[in-house]
Amino acid sequence: MQTSRAADTYSPLYFLASVGAGGLTVTFFMYLMFWVPHPGRPVPIFEDIAAAWAAGGMDMKATIAVAMVGIAFFAYMNLQKLVWNISAFNAWKRTDAYQKVRSSNAETTLLAYPLALAMSVNALFIVGLVFVPGLWTVVEYLFPFAMAAFLAIGLFALSTIGDFLGRVLTRGGVFDMSANNSFAQLLPTFALAMVAVGLSAPAAMSGNGFVVSASVMTSTFFGTTSIVYGVVALITAFNSMLHYGTAKESAPTLMIVIPVLTTLGIMFLRQNHGLHSHFAVHSSAGETMVFLSRLLSVQFMFLFLGLVVLLRQGYFKTFVFGDKTSPGSYALICPGVALSVMIHFFINKGLVDANIIPKFGAIYWIESAVAVMFQVAMIWLVLRLNRQHFSRAAAPAAVAAE
C-alpha cells in the first residue's frame, strides 16, 4: 500500500521537522542581519532591504534575492510541517500509543510540540520584518501580543513538564534509568530556551523601558529554568550512558546542547542590548567576543562527541543513507543550523565589533563560508529526510524513537 512513511508510526519528534525548517529560515535572515545595512535599527526591515537593493551592485542583489527566497521557502515549510504535525498529533492522542508514551521516559518528547510553536512564532516575526512594509512603525504595538504568545507557549511547556515530573517524582520506579542513555531528556530544556529567546526579542528592539524590563524578566525566568533543568538532565543522562552505552536511535540528541546554547546565547545578547539602551548597563565588545567564544567552544565539543558516537554506531549509514527511518533523525538538523547562526554572531558581534578582523575582508568571508557550509549541509539534510519520511512510497515502517 502506498502511504506516507511518517504516518506509519507517528512520534512527536516529527515536530522537529518544523523546527528544523524554522531554523533554516533564521540562517537566511543572517545574510540580511549582517550583510545589509540597517542604520539606527537592531534588525533589518523591509525598507532597509529595499534601499540596499536599489543602491547595491549585483552581489548585494544576489545576496538579498537568495535570502528572501530562502526565508519564504523554509518559513512555508515550517508552517506546513507544523500544521501536519498538529493534525497528526491530535489523531495520535486517541491511540494506545499515546498512552504508552505518557507512561514512559518518552513523555518528554511531547515537548517538541511547544518547541515547534515557539520556533514558528520566531520565524513569522522574521517574515514580517522582511516582507511587510511599514511594520516597524507599529512594532511597539506588536510586542505585547508576541510576548503573550510566547508566555502561552511557555505555560504549555511548563504544564507538560509538570505532568512528567509530577509522575516520575511521586511514583517511585516509573522512570527507567536504563533507557535514559541519551540526551533525549534535554528536549524540555530546548523548548524552554526557545521560549526564552522569543521573549527576549523586545529587549533588543523596543524603545519602551517597561516593555524592555518585562522582556528581560520573563526571558530570564524561562532561560534560567532551561539551564537548571538542562544541567540536571545532562548529568543523569551521562551517568546512564556510561552504564548502558548510548541508545542508537537517540544518539542525535547528544548534540542537542548546541541549539540550546545558540538560543540562550542570543537571549543574553538581546538582554544586554536592552540593558545597555535603557538601564545604562554596559559590556565591552571584548567581553562579548569572549562570551561567544566560550559558547562556540562548548558547542564544538558536543559536536565532536556526537559525531564520534554517531559514526561508531553507523547511524548515518542506517537512518540517513540507509533504508530505515527514525523520527529522531530530525534532531540532526538543529545542531547544524545552530552552529551556522552562532558562527555568524561570533564573527560579527565578536570578532568584527572587537576590531579583531575587518568586516567584509578576506578572513571575514573565509569564516563566514564555514557558517554557510553548515547551512547548506542542513538544507540538504532536511530535504533528504523529508523525502525519506514524507514521500508516498512503499517502504519499511518508520521506527519510533523512545
C-alpha positions in Angstrom: 0.0 0.0 0.0 1.3 3.5 -0.8 1.2 5.6 2.3 3.1 8.4 4.0 6.0 6.9 5.9 5.8 9.4 8.7 2.2 8.5 9.3 3.0 4.8 9.7 4.2 5.2 13.2 3.7 8.8 14.4 6.0 10.4 17.0 6.0 13.9 18.5 9.6 14.1 17.3 8.2 14.8 13.9 7.7 18.3 15.2 11.4 18.7 14.8 10.8 18.7 11.0 9.0 22.0 11.5 11.7 23.3 14.0 14.5 22.5 11.5 12.8 24.4 8.7 12.2 27.3 11.0 15.9 27.3 12.0 16.9 27.4 8.3 14.7 30.5 8.0 16.8 32.1 10.6 20.1 31.1 8.8 18.9 33.0 5.7 17.9 36.0 7.8 21.6 36.1 9.0 22.5 37.3 5.4 20.3 40.3 5.9 21.1 40.8 9.5 24.9 41.2 9.0 25.3 42.0 5.3 22.6 44.5 4.6 23.0 48.0 6.3 20.2 48.9 8.7 21.4 52.1 10.5 19.5 53.0 13.6 17.8 49.7 14.0 18.9 46.4 15.6 17.5 44.3 12.8 16.9 44.9 9.0 13.4 45.6 7.9 11.7 45.7 4.5 12.7 49.4 3.9 16.4 48.6 4.7 16.3 45.7 2.3 14.6 47.8 -0.5 17.2 50.6 0.0 20.1 48.1 -0.2 18.6 46.6 -3.3 18.3 49.9 -5.0 21.8 51.1 -4.1 23.7 47.8 -4.3 25.5 46.0 -7.0 24.9 42.6 -8.4 26.5 40.9 -5.4 24.1 42.7 -3.0 21.1 42.0 -5.1 22.0 38.3 -5.4 22.5 38.1 -1.6 19.1 39.7 -0.9 17.4 37.5 -3.5 18.8 34.3 -2.1 18.0 35.4 1.5 14.4 36.3 0.7 13.7 33.2 -1.4 15.3 31.0 1.4 13.2 32.7 4.1 10.0 32.4 2.2 10.6 28.7 1.2 11.6 27.5 4.7 9.0 29.6 6.5 6.4 27.9 4.4 7.9 24.5 5.1 8.0 25.4 8.8 4.3 26.2 8.9 3.3 23.3 6.6 5.1 20.8 8.8 3.6 22.4 11.9 0.1 22.1 10.6 0.7 18.5 9.5 2.1 17.6 12.9 -0.8 19.2 14.9 -3.3 17.3 12.8 -1.3 14.0 13.2 -0.7 14.6 16.9 -4.4 15.1 17.6 -5.2 11.9 15.8 -2.4 10.1 17.6 -3.7 11.2 21.0 -6.7 8.9 20.6 -4.5 5.8 20.2 -3.0 3.4 22.8 0.5 4.5 21.6 -0.1 8.0 23.1 -1.0 6.5 26.5 2.1 4.3 26.3 4.3 7.4 25.7 2.7 9.2 28.6 3.7 6.5 31.0 7.3 6.1 29.8 10.5 8.1 29.6 9.4 9.2 26.2 6.8 11.5 27.7 9.3 14.4 27.3 9.1 14.0 23.5 5.8 15.8 23.9 7.9 19.0 24.5 8.6 19.0 20.8 5.1 20.5 20.3 5.7 23.8 22.3 9.2 23.9 20.9 7.8 23.9 17.3 5.2 26.5 18.2 7.8 28.9 19.6 10.0 28.3 16.6 7.2 29.2 14.3 6.4 32.4 16.1 10.1 33.4 15.7 10.0 32.5 12.0 6.8 34.5 11.4 8.4 37.6 13.1 11.3 37.3 10.6 8.8 37.0 7.7 7.1 40.2 8.9 10.3 42.1 9.2 11.4 41.1 5.7 8.2 41.2 3.7 5.8 43.6 5.4 6.4 47.3 4.5 5.9 49.7 7.4 5.9 47.0 10.1 8.5 48.9 12.2 6.1 51.8 12.6 3.7 49.6 14.5 6.1 47.1 16.0 5.7 48.5 19.6 2.1 47.6 19.4 3.0 44.0 18.4 5.5 43.3 21.1 2.9 42.8 23.9 1.0 40.3 21.7 4.2 38.5 20.8 5.2 38.2 24.4 1.7 37.0 25.3 2.0 34.3 22.6 5.4 33.2 24.0 4.1 33.2 27.5 1.2 31.0 26.5 3.6 28.6 24.8 5.8 28.7 27.8 2.9 27.8 30.1 2.1 24.9 27.7 5.7 23.7 28.0 5.7 24.0 31.8 2.4 22.2 32.1 3.8 19.3 30.1 7.0 19.2 32.1 4.9 19.4 35.3 2.9 16.3 34.2 6.1 14.4 33.6 7.9 15.4 36.8 4.7 15.0 38.8 4.5 11.4 37.6 8.1 10.3 38.0 8.9 12.2 41.2 5.8 11.0 43.1 5.7 7.4 41.9 9.0 5.6 42.5 10.3 3.3 39.9 8.4 4.6 36.9 11.5 6.3 35.4 13.7 3.8 33.6 17.3 4.8 34.1 18.5 2.1 31.7 16.5 3.8 29.0 17.9 7.3 29.8 21.1 6.6 27.9 20.9 9.6 25.6 20.2 13.3 25.9 16.6 12.9 24.9 15.6 14.2 28.3 17.1 17.6 27.3 14.2 18.3 24.9 12.3 20.3 27.6 15.5 22.4 28.0 15.4 23.2 24.3 11.7 24.1 24.4 12.2 26.4 27.4 15.2 28.0 25.7 13.2 28.7 22.5 10.5 30.4 24.6 13.2 32.4 26.4 14.8 33.7 23.2 11.4 34.7 21.8 10.6 36.6 24.9 13.9 38.4 24.8 13.3 40.0 21.4 11.6 43.1 22.7 14.6 43.7 25.0 16.7 44.3 21.9 14.1 46.1 19.7 11.6 48.0 21.9 12.0 51.7 22.7 9.7 51.4 25.7 11.6 50.8 29.0 8.7 48.9 30.6 8.4 46.5 27.7 12.2 46.0 27.8 12.2 45.3 31.5 9.2 42.8 31.1 11.1 41.2 28.2 14.3 40.8 30.3 12.5 39.4 33.3 10.3 36.9 31.6 13.0 35.6 29.3 15.3 35.4 32.3 12.8 33.1 34.1 12.5 30.7 31.2 16.2 30.9 30.3 17.2 30.1 33.9 14.6 27.3 34.2 16.1 25.9 30.9 19.6 26.0 32.3 18.7 24.4 35.6 16.6 21.6 34.0 19.3 21.0 31.4 22.1 20.6 34.0 20.1 18.0 35.9 19.1 16.1 32.8 22.6 16.2 31.4 24.2 14.7 34.5 21.7 11.9 34.9 21.8 11.1 31.2 25.6 10.9 31.0 25.6 8.7 34.1 23.2 6.3 32.3 25.2 6.4 29.1 28.4 5.4 30.9 26.5 2.4 32.3 24.5 1.2 29.3 26.1 2.9 26.3 24.2 5.4 24.0 20.9 4.3 22.6 21.4 4.2 18.8 18.2 5.8 17.7 18.5 8.6 20.2 22.2 9.3 19.5 21.5 12.5 17.6 20.3 14.0 20.9 24.0 14.1 22.0 24.2 17.4 20.1 21.0 19.0 21.4 23.2 21.1 23.7 24.3 23.0 20.5 20.9 24.6 19.6 20.2 25.2 23.3 23.4 27.3 23.7 22.7 29.2 20.5 19.2 30.2 21.6 20.3 31.1 25.1 23.3 32.9 23.7 21.1 35.1 21.5 18.8 35.7 24.5 21.7 37.0 26.6 22.8 39.3 23.7 19.3 40.7 23.3 19.0 41.3 27.0 22.4 43.0 27.1 21.3 45.3 24.3 18.2 46.3 26.1 20.0 46.8 29.4 22.6 48.9 27.6 20.0 51.1 25.8 17.6 51.7 28.7 19.4 51.0 32.0 23.0 52.1 31.5 24.4 48.6 31.8 27.4 48.4 29.6 29.5 45.5 28.4 32.5 45.8 26.1 32.9 44.3 22.7 35.8 42.2 24.0 33.6 40.7 26.7 31.0 39.8 24.1 33.7 38.2 22.0 34.9 36.1 24.9 31.4 35.1 25.8 30.6 33.9 22.3 34.0 32.1 22.1 33.1 30.1 25.2 29.7 29.2 23.8 31.1 28.2 20.5 33.8 26.1 22.2 31.2 24.1 24.2 29.2 23.7 21.0 32.0 22.2 19.0 32.9 19.9 22.0 29.4 18.4 21.8 29.5 18.3 18.0 32.7 16.2 18.2 31.2 14.0 20.9 28.0 13.4 18.9 29.9 12.6 15.7 32.2 10.1 17.4 29.2 8.2 18.7 27.1 8.5 15.6 29.9 7.3 13.3 30.9 4.4 15.5 27.3 3.3 15.7 26.8 3.6 12.0 23.8 5.9 12.5 24.2 7.8 9.2 24.5 4.6 7.2 21.4 3.2 8.8 19.0 6.1 9.2 20.2 8.8 6.8 21.6 7.0 3.8 20.0 3.6 4.5 16.5 2.3 4.1 15.4 2.6 7.8 13.7 5.7 9.1 13.6 7.2 12.6 11.9 10.4 13.6 14.9 11.1 15.8 16.9 11.8 12.7 15.4 15.3 12.5 17.3 16.1 15.7 20.4 16.2 13.4 19.2 19.4 11.8 19.1 21.7 14.7 22.8 21.4 15.7 24.0 22.3 12.2 21.6 25.2 12.0 22.5 26.5 15.4 26.2 26.4 14.6 25.6 28.3 11.4 23.8 31.0 13.3 26.3 31.1 16.2 29.2 31.4 13.8 27.6 34.4 12.2 27.1 36.1 15.6 30.7 35.2 16.7 32.2 36.7 13.5 30.1 39.9 13.5 29.3 40.6 17.2 32.5 39.1 18.4 35.5 39.5 16.0 34.3 42.5 14.0 32.9 44.5 16.9 36.1 43.9 18.9 38.2 45.1 15.9 39.9 41.8 15.5 39.1 41.4 11.8 37.7 43.9 9.4 34.2 43.5 8.1 34.0 42.1 4.6 37.7 41.3 4.5 39.3 38.1 3.3 39.3 36.5 6.7 35.7 37.6 7.3 34.5 35.8 4.2 36.5 32.7 4.8 35.0 32.3 8.3 31.5 33.2 7.0 31.9 30.5 4.5 32.1 28.0 7.3 28.6 29.2 8.5 27.3 28.9 5.0 28.7 25.4 4.7 26.8 24.3 7.8 23.7 25.9 6.4 24.0 24.2 3.0 24.6 20.8 4.7 21.4 21.2 6.8 19.4 22.2 3.7 20.4 19.0 2.0 19.7 17.0 5.2 16.2 18.4 5.7 15.3 17.8 2.1 16.7 14.3 2.3 14.8 13.5 5.5 11.6 14.9 4.2 11.9 12.7 1.1 12.5 9.7 3.3 9.8 10.3 5.8 7.0 12.1 4.0 7.2 10.9 0.4 4.5 8.4 -0.6 6.2 5.2 -1.3 6.2 1.6 -0.2 8.9 1.3 2.4 9.7 -0.1 5.9 7.6 1.4 8.6 9.1 4.3 10.5 10.9 3.4 13.7 9.5 5.2 16.7 12.2 6.7 18.8 12.0 6.2 22.5 
